[in-house]
Amino acid sequence: MQSQSATVVAPAGPPQPPPGHPARHARRLVGWLAAAWVGPLLAYAAGLAGLLPLVLLGLTAGLLRGGRTLLDRLVLAGALLAGATCAAGLLFSAWPWGLHPVPVSETALTVLLGIAAATGRRPRLPRPVAADLLPVGAASLAAVAMAWPYLRAGDLAGRLAYAMTGEDNSRHLATVEGIRAVGGYLFTDPQAAARIAPEGMVWYPQGFHLTAALLDTFLRSSTAPAGPADALGHYLGWSVGAWGLLVLAVTWAARRLAGPQLDPPRALALTGAVTAACLGSELARFVVYGYPGESLGLAATVLLVAVTCRPVARTGTQVAVVGGLCVTVGFAYLMFLPVVAALAAAWLVRDRRRLRRRPRLLAVVALVAAVLTTLPAVAGLLRTDQVDNVATGGGVFPRYDAFLALAALVGAGLVVGRRLPVWRRYAGALAAAGVFAAGFLLYFRALGTDPRYYYGKTLHLLLAVLLVGAGALALLLPPPGRTVPGARAGGGAGRRAEGQRAEGQRAGARWAVAVAVVLACVGAAGLPRGTGLFAQPFGDRVTTWAAAWWSGSLARPGPAALTVRALARPPAAPGTVTVVVSDRRREGYLVTLFVSTLQGTAGASGPAVYRLPLAEPARSAAVVAAVPGPIRFLAADAAAARVVEDLLAARPELRTRVSVERLP
């Protein structure tokens, strides 16, 4: 009784809202909004803005509801963020803050908070599992392997010796630095980009370059220009990172298509085999010659193959991921768009009943993705001669041994799994990639020429799709081992012990076979000695791209040392074009290309670099004719200096704007 009366007469106090009360919900949203706006500011002030992209990736993955494992969720979130970043680059190019980490991350966090409020979701991630480590470890190992020559080089000259193997590195570096300086896509402000980036890169697809520039500002916690060594080092890191992302995409996609056919030993065998093929094949050339945009575009295409052949369980997530991947390919490497269009169209037809459940979402995503995906292609076609460039470049004479072997193996698996929906869909994706490559080959045959540079790109796509289908080989093997009778509880102690021993022996045998398969694939890919299915002629020997890269035979130490000597000279007067001349064919061109890029004048120096003779003495006279303003020639040797001096002696009127200096 006393207890009851005390309860009755106790003062009531202010009423408390129930857990789901709108007032409490509103206060929580205000608190999270304050954190979304104050957190990036504090991280930037502390020099920790490099952590913010990881936070955004984790929150995006937490708000998704698809994928069985943590890696699945992170891959899907990465696909969404890649497309969103490419699209948001248009906003960054227009607003006054450019790529500054604080407004970018504040805006992204606010959008994620709005999605969470609209859907009622809270960030939630699956538990990590051991199976996630295989693709991540394989991609990390592959990236470190291809980065090793840069890591062991040490100084600027050492890194330049490898970076100058592919002159495309200079153009991609200039584009990344141009985007950092402009604060957005180069094509949104061509005049501001004219000095820093080459003219041909202004309308080039810049999805990788904007993503790398944006991540670089986060990593540096600064938008200030970087020095030559720092800029080159960061660019090479993002380039190798894009290649590692490609390896992750291929291994993850192969495992996703294989699905329940993979037990842990088979997962090890498949991941190791695919990684060895990536390192041993021409895909390694992406790092050697500098194709980071193709790395990102091919990774997105491979992921699209995976999610259209084995769709995500949640319809909304599936629609958003497909749209994001299409946008990424359009902005990163639009050459693959015909295959992407075929994949997306086939998915829309096959899953039309499921997609009818979300008509509004599908309509919005389809409209936005269609506009954004084709935007770089349409702009490039209107502003440049991209169609004519298809027939340019050197001849491509691939070895088809590896393609035939992979096609035979994957084809055998497809015959066994032809009744399974995932493999029927994959067969369509493989056919699209094959028809795409065959179409380019027939096009060049119709022109009466050898297949050119871009035919090789179609073979890169075909190879990646074949590697994704390697999981079909699991269909040729017996189902994953079952528990031996008596190994479980229920039998006698002796029978259980005998069953456990037998089960352990079978498990050990499966792991031994998996390791043997990986080692065999490493040998077949030519990783130990450079010989194998993917080997091709390099001068007087036959080897793989990776083996040639690791040996240092592709490096250019002479031009690299000359570039460092030129960079050590005092800067030229504003408006003056610096040109390095050498009596070695192509050396002056290559060094001038990298010197102008590292000095931030690749755009202004373009007339002195492109469409001119590659050797002296014709090159110096052509430079003088092509560049109307002041020119400073830096001579690598006495013979090169004499060429310029003879030109000035023959045309003394040039001395008012042309000078020559000997490099020490």
Secondary structure in CASP SS format (residue, H / E / C, confidence):
PFRMAT SS
TARGET T0000
AUTHOR 0000-0000-0000
METHOD secondary structure of the structure
MODEL  1
M C 1.00
Q H 1.00
S H 1.00
Q H 1.00
S H 1.00
A H 1.00
T H 1.00
V H 1.00
V H 1.00
A C 1.00
P C 1.00
A C 1.00
G C 1.00
P C 1.00
P C 1.00
Q C 1.00
P C 1.00
P C 1.00
P C 1.00
G C 1.00
H C 1.00
P H 1.00
A H 1.00
R H 1.00
H H 1.00
A H 1.00
R H 1.00
R H 1.00
L H 1.00
V H 1.00
G H 1.00
W H 1.00
L H 1.00
A H 1.00
A H 1.00
A H 1.00
W H 1.00
V H 1.00
G H 1.00
P H 1.00
L H 1.00
L H 1.00
A H 1.00
Y H 1.00
A H 1.00
A C 1.00
G C 1.00
L C 1.00
A H 1.00
G H 1.00
L H 1.00
L H 1.00
P H 1.00
L H 1.00
V H 1.00
L H 1.00
L H 1.00
G H 1.00
L H 1.00
T H 1.00
A H 1.00
G H 1.00
L H 1.00
L C 1.00
R C 1.00
G C 1.00
G C 1.00
R C 1.00
T C 1.00
L H 1.00
L H 1.00
D H 1.00
R H 1.00
L H 1.00
V H 1.00
L H 1.00
A H 1.00
G H 1.00
A H 1.00
L H 1.00
L H 1.00
A H 1.00
G H 1.00
A H 1.00
T H 1.00
C H 1.00
A H 1.00
A H 1.00
G H 1.00
L H 1.00
L H 1.00
F H 1.00
S H 1.00
A H 1.00
W C 1.00
P C 1.00
W C 1.00
G C 1.00
L C 1.00
H C 1.00
P H 1.00
V H 1.00
P H 1.00
V H 1.00
S H 1.00
E H 1.00
T H 1.00
A H 1.00
L H 1.00
T H 1.00
V H 1.00
L H 1.00
L H 1.00
G H 1.00
I H 1.00
A H 1.00
A H 1.00
A H 1.00
T H 1.00
G C 1.00
R C 1.00
R C 1.00
P C 1.00
R C 1.00
L C 1.00
P C 1.00
R C 1.00
P C 1.00
V C 1.00
A H 1.00
A H 1.00
D H 1.00
L H 1.00
L H 1.00
P H 1.00
V H 1.00
G H 1.00
A H 1.00
A H 1.00
S H 1.00
L H 1.00
A H 1.00
A H 1.00
V H 1.00
A H 1.00
M H 1.00
A H 1.00
W H 1.00
P H 1.00
Y H 1.00
L H 1.00
R H 1.00
A H 1.00
G C 1.00
D C 1.00
L H 1.00
A H 1.00
G H 1.00
R H 1.00
L H 1.00
A H 1.00
Y H 1.00
A H 1.00
M C 1.00
T C 1.00
G C 1.00
E C 1.00
D H 1.00
N H 1.00
S H 1.00
R H 1.00
H H 1.00
L H 1.00
A H 1.00
T H 1.00
V H 1.00
E H 1.00
G H 1.00
I H 1.00
R H 1.00
A H 1.00
V H 1.00
G C 1.00
G C 1.00
Y C 1.00
L H 1.00
F H 1.00
T H 1.00
D C 1.00
P H 1.00
Q H 1.00
A H 1.00
A H 1.00
A C 1.00
R C 1.00
I C 1.00
A C 1.00
P C 1.00
E H 1.00
G H 1.00
M H 1.00
V C 1.00
W C 1.00
Y C 1.00
P C 1.00
Q C 1.00
G H 1.00
F H 1.00
H H 1.00
L H 1.00
T H 1.00
A H 1.00
A H 1.00
L H 1.00
L H 1.00
D H 1.00
T H 1.00
F H 1.00
L H 1.00
R H 1.00
S C 1.00
S C 1.00
T C 1.00
A C 1.00
P C 1.00
A C 1.00
G C 1.00
P H 1.00
A H 1.00
D H 1.00
A H 1.00
L H 1.00
G H 1.00
H H 1.00
Y H 1.00
L H 1.00
G H 1.00
W H 1.00
S H 1.00
V H 1.00
G H 1.00
A H 1.00
W H 1.00
G H 1.00
L H 1.00
L H 1.00
V H 1.00
L H 1.00
A H 1.00
V H 1.00
T H 1.00
W H 1.00
A H 1.00
A H 1.00
R H 1.00
R H 1.00
L H 1.00
A H 1.00
G H 1.00
P H 1.00
Q H 1.00
L C 1.00
D C 1.00
P H 1.00
P H 1.00
R H 1.00
A H 1.00
L H 1.00
A H 1.00
L H 1.00
T H 1.00
G H 1.00
A H 1.00
V H 1.00
T H 1.00
A H 1.00
A H 1.00
C H 1.00
L H 1.00
G H 1.00
S C 1.00
E H 1.00
L H 1.00
A H 1.00
R H 1.00
F H 1.00
V H 1.00
V H 1.00
Y H 1.00
G C 1.00
Y C 1.00
P H 1.00
G H 1.00
E H 1.00
S H 1.00
L H 1.00
G H 1.00
L H 1.00
A H 1.00
A H 1.00
T H 1.00
V H 1.00
L H 1.00
L H 1.00
V H 1.00
A H 1.00
V H 1.00
T H 1.00
C H 1.00
R C 1.00
P C 1.00
V C 1.00
A C 1.00
R C 1.00
T H 1.00
G H 1.00
T H 1.00
Q H 1.00
V H 1.00
A H 1.00
V H 1.00
V H 1.00
G H 1.00
G H 1.00
L H 1.00
C H 1.00
V H 1.00
T H 1.00
V H 1.00
G H 1.00
F H 1.00
A H 1.00
Y C 1.00
L H 1.00
M H 1.00
F H 1.00
L H 1.00
P H 1.00
V H 1.00
V H 1.00
A H 1.00
A H 1.00
L H 1.00
A H 1.00
A H 1.00
A H 1.00
W H 1.00
L H 1.00
V H 1.00
R H 1.00
D C 1.00
R H 1.00
R H 1.00
R H 1.00
L H 1.00
R C 1.00
R C 1.00
R C 1.00
P H 1.00
R H 1.00
L H 1.00
L H 1.00
A H 1.00
V H 1.00
V H 1.00
A H 1.00
L H 1.00
V H 1.00
A H 1.00
A H 1.00
V H 1.00
L H 1.00
T H 1.00
T H 1.00
L H 1.00
P H 1.00
A H 1.00
V H 1.00
A H 1.00
G H 1.00
L H 1.00
L H 1.00
R H 1.00
T C 1.00
D C 1.00
Q H 1.00
V H 1.00
D H 1.00
N H 1.00
V C 1.00
A C 1.00
T C 1.00
G C 1.00
G C 1.00
G C 1.00
V C 1.00
F C 1.00
P C 1.00
R C 1.00
Y C 1.00
D H 1.00
A H 1.00
F H 1.00
L H 1.00
A H 1.00
L H 1.00
A H 1.00
A H 1.00
L H 1.00
V H 1.00
G H 1.00
A H 1.00
G H 1.00
L H 1.00
V H 1.00
V H 1.00
G C 1.00
R C 1.00
R C 1.00
L C 1.00
P H 1.00
V H 1.00
W H 1.00
R H 1.00
R H 1.00
Y H 1.00
A H 1.00
G H 1.00
A H 1.00
L H 1.00
A H 1.00
A H 1.00
A H 1.00
G H 1.00
V H 1.00
F H 1.00
A H 1.00
A H 1.00
G H 1.00
F H 1.00
L H 1.00
L H 1.00
Y H 1.00
F H 1.00
R H 1.00
A H 1.00
L H 1.00
G C 1.00
T C 1.00
D C 1.00
P C 1.00
R C 1.00
Y H 1.00
Y H 1.00
Y H 1.00
G H 1.00
K H 1.00
T H 1.00
L H 1.00
H H 1.00
L H 1.00
L H 1.00
L H 1.00
A H 1.00
V H 1.00
L H 1.00
L H 1.00
V H 1.00
G H 1.00
A H 1.00
G H 1.00
A H 1.00
L H 1.00
A H 1.00
L H 1.00
L H 1.00
L C 1.00
P C 1.00
P C 1.00
P C 1.00
G C 1.00
R C 1.00
T C 1.00
V C 1.00
P C 1.00
G C 1.00
A C 1.00
R C 1.00
A C 1.00
G C 1.00
G C 1.00
G C 1.00
A H 1.00
G H 1.00
R H 1.00
R H 1.00
A H 1.00
E H 1.00
G H 1.00
Q H 1.00
R H 1.00
A H 1.00
E H 1.00
G H 1.00
Q H 1.00
R H 1.00
A H 1.00
G H 1.00
A H 1.00
R H 1.00
W H 1.00
A H 1.00
V H 1.00
A H 1.00
V H 1.00
A H 1.00
V H 1.00
V H 1.00
L H 1.00
A H 1.00
C H 1.00
V H 1.00
G H 1.00
A H 1.00
A C 1.00
G C 1.00
L C 1.00
P C 1.00
R C 1.00
G C 1.00
T C 1.00
G C 1.00
L C 1.00
F C 1.00
A C 1.00
Q E 1.00
P E 1.00
F E 1.00
G C 1.00
D C 1.00
R E 1.00
V E 1.00
T E 1.00
T C 1.00
W H 1.00
A H 1.00
A H 1.00
A H 1.00
W H 1.00
W H 1.00
S H 1.00
G C 1.00
S C 1.00
L C 1.00
A C 1.00
R C 1.00
P H 1.00
G H 1.00
P H 1.00
A H 1.00
A H 1.00
L H 1.00
T H 1.00
V H 1.00
R H 1.00
A H 1.00
L H 1.00
A C 1.00
R C 1.00
P C 1.00
P C 1.00
A C 1.00
A C 1.00
P C 1.00
G C 1.00
T C 1.00
V E 1.00
T E 1.00
V E 1.00
V E 1.00
V E 1.00
S C 1.00
D C 1.00
R C 1.00
R C 1.00
R C 1.00
E H 1.00
G H 1.00
Y H 1.00
L H 1.00
V H 1.00
T H 1.00
L H 1.00
F H 1.00
V H 1.00
S H 1.00
T H 1.00
L H 1.00
Q C 1.00
G C 1.00
T C 1.00
A C 1.00
G C 1.00
A C 1.00
S C 1.00
G H 1.00
P H 1.00
A H 1.00
V C 1.00
Y C 1.00
R C 1.00
L C 1.00
P C 1.00
L C 1.00
A C 1.00
E C 1.00
P C 1.00
A H 1.00
R H 1.00
S H 1.00
A H 1.00
A H 1.00
V H 1.00
V H 1.00
A H 1.00
A H 1.00
V C 1.00
P C 1.00
G C 1.00
P C 1.00
I E 1.00
R E 1.00
F E 1.00
L E 1.00
A E 1.00
A C 1.00
D C 1.00
A H 1.00
A H 1.00
A H 1.00
A H 1.00
R H 1.00
V H 1.00
V H 1.00
E H 1.00
D H 1.00
L H 1.00
L H 1.00
A H 1.00
A H 1.00
R C 1.00
P H 1.00
E H 1.00
L H 1.00
R H 1.00
T H 1.00
R C 1.00
V E 1.00
S E 1.00
V E 1.00
E E 1.00
R E 1.00
L C 1.00
P C 1.00
END
